[in-house]
Amino acid sequence: MYTTMTCTNKRFNQITTPLNVNIASTSDGDESQLGVTASATQYDPIKNQEIETLGTLFSHDKTSREGAYILNRDSIGDYKFYIDSMAGSGQISRGFTSVTYHNFKSG
C-alpha cells in the first residue's frame, strides 16, 4: 500500500524538500531517496509549473522505506513520488487515516 503518491511528467525534474534534488540524470527504474519528509515540491523549469505534495507521514517502524523517494519511470515517461510505502513492511494496517494534498502552481 502506498499512502501518498504523485505521478508527474518527466519535465518536473527538480525537487525541493529540505533538500534540492535534480533527478533529470537518473535512469529508468532508479529511485532518488529524499529522506524523512511528508512533503515535496516538484518543479518544471520549462513551463514554470510546480506541484507540491503533502501527505501523512507514518512511524518508520511500520514502513518498508526510510522516507520519501522518486521513482524514475523513463520507459513510461513519468516520475512517481512516494511517501513511505507500507508495502512489504510486514505490518497489518487497520483503522488508519491517510491524507494527501496537491497544490498546483503555474508561473
C-alpha positions as a printed NumPy array, in Angstrom:
array([[  0.   ,   0.   ,   0.   ],
       [  1.286,   3.437,  -0.919],
       [ -0.204,   6.084,   1.331],
       [  0.929,   9.071,  -0.725],
       [  1.793,   9.053,  -4.42 ],
       [  2.041,  11.661,  -7.171],
       [  2.745,  10.989, -10.876],
       [  4.294,  13.797, -12.896],
       [  5.592,  14.406, -16.385],
       [  9.365,  13.989, -16.849],
       [  9.727,  17.784, -17.069],
       [  9.122,  18.   , -13.293],
       [ 12.734,  17.038, -12.615],
       [ 13.67 ,  19.486,  -9.856],
       [ 12.598,  18.506,  -6.354],
       [ 12.575,  20.588,  -3.198],
       [ 12.149,  19.089,   0.257],
       [ 14.544,  20.263,   2.909],
       [ 16.985,  19.247,   0.106],
       [ 17.2  ,  20.43 ,  -3.502],
       [ 17.494,  17.479,  -5.888],
       [ 17.744,  17.393,  -9.691],
       [ 16.62 ,  13.974, -10.897],
       [ 16.928,  14.589, -14.649],
       [ 20.045,  12.416, -14.932],
       [ 18.626,   9.22 , -13.415],
       [ 17.927,   6.064, -15.422],
       [ 14.731,   4.048, -15.795],
       [ 13.924,   2.304, -12.52 ],
       [ 16.272,   4.455, -10.422],
       [ 14.985,   5.691,  -7.079],
       [ 16.075,   9.086,  -5.731],
       [ 15.871,   8.968,  -1.923],
       [ 14.558,  12.193,  -0.363],
       [ 14.787,  11.314,   3.328],
       [ 12.159,  11.535,   6.032],
       [  9.714,  14.159,   4.835],
       [  5.956,  14.475,   4.453],
       [  6.148,  16.909,   1.547],
       [  7.976,  17.722,  -1.649],
       [  7.641,  20.259,  -4.441],
       [  8.322,  19.113,  -7.994],
       [  9.203,  21.88 , -10.453],
       [  9.032,  22.014, -14.254],
       [ 11.615,  24.642, -15.328],
       [ 10.383,  24.602, -18.944],
       [  6.77 ,  25.588, -18.215],
       [  7.44 ,  27.229, -14.821],
       [  4.956,  24.951, -13.042],
       [  5.028,  23.373,  -9.581],
       [  3.247,  20.504,  -7.887],
       [  3.501,  20.42 ,  -4.125],
       [  2.544,  17.135,  -2.443],
       [  1.853,  16.895,   1.28 ],
       [  0.957,  13.554,   2.829],
       [  0.646,  11.641,   6.055],
       [  3.996,  10.55 ,   7.471],
       [  3.834,   7.263,   9.351],
       [  6.142,   5.884,  12.015],
       [  9.177,   4.284,  10.358],
       [  8.744,   1.055,  12.279],
       [  5.578,   0.489,  10.225],
       [  7.   ,   1.314,   6.806],
       [  9.288,  -0.53 ,   4.427],
       [ 11.321,   2.55 ,   3.44 ],
       [ 13.38 ,   5.2  ,   5.174],
       [ 11.348,   8.121,   3.891],
       [ 10.156,   9.598,   0.618],
       [ 11.534,   8.78 ,  -2.806],
       [ 11.049,   9.447,  -6.527],
       [ 10.861,   6.52 ,  -8.955],
       [ 12.059,   7.27 , -12.498],
       [  9.797,   5.524, -14.99 ],
       [ 11.677,   6.663, -18.078],
       [ 10.162,   3.936, -20.257],
       [  6.682,   5.315, -19.449],
       [  7.76 ,   8.966, -19.397],
       [  6.973,   9.982, -15.832],
       [  8.187,  10.2  , -12.256],
       [  6.341,   8.778,  -9.264],
       [  6.792,  10.468,  -5.886],
       [  6.05 ,   8.239,  -2.883],
       [  5.982,   8.929,   0.836],
       [  6.86 ,   5.902,   2.967],
       [  5.437,   2.794,   1.403],
       [  3.832,   0.334,   3.772],
       [  4.153,  -2.327,   1.054],
       [  6.427,  -5.134,   2.141],
       [  6.659,  -3.811,   5.698],
       [  5.046,  -6.909,   7.177],
       [  2.647,  -4.685,   9.138],
       [ -1.1  ,  -5.205,   9.372],
       [ -2.931,  -1.968,   8.668],
       [ -6.304,  -1.375,  10.293],
       [ -8.255,   1.755,  11.032],
       [ -5.706,   4.344,   9.984],
       [ -6.213,   7.64 ,   8.195],
       [ -4.02 ,   8.898,   5.382],
       [ -4.392,  12.312,   3.767],
       [ -2.744,  13.627,   0.604],
       [ -2.905,  17.223,  -0.647],
       [ -1.73 ,  18.504,  -4.019],
       [ -1.134,  22.2  ,  -4.68 ],
       [ -0.665,  23.169,  -8.314],
       [  1.033,  26.422,  -9.333],
       [  1.603,  27.781, -12.808],
       [  4.017,  30.642, -13.337]])
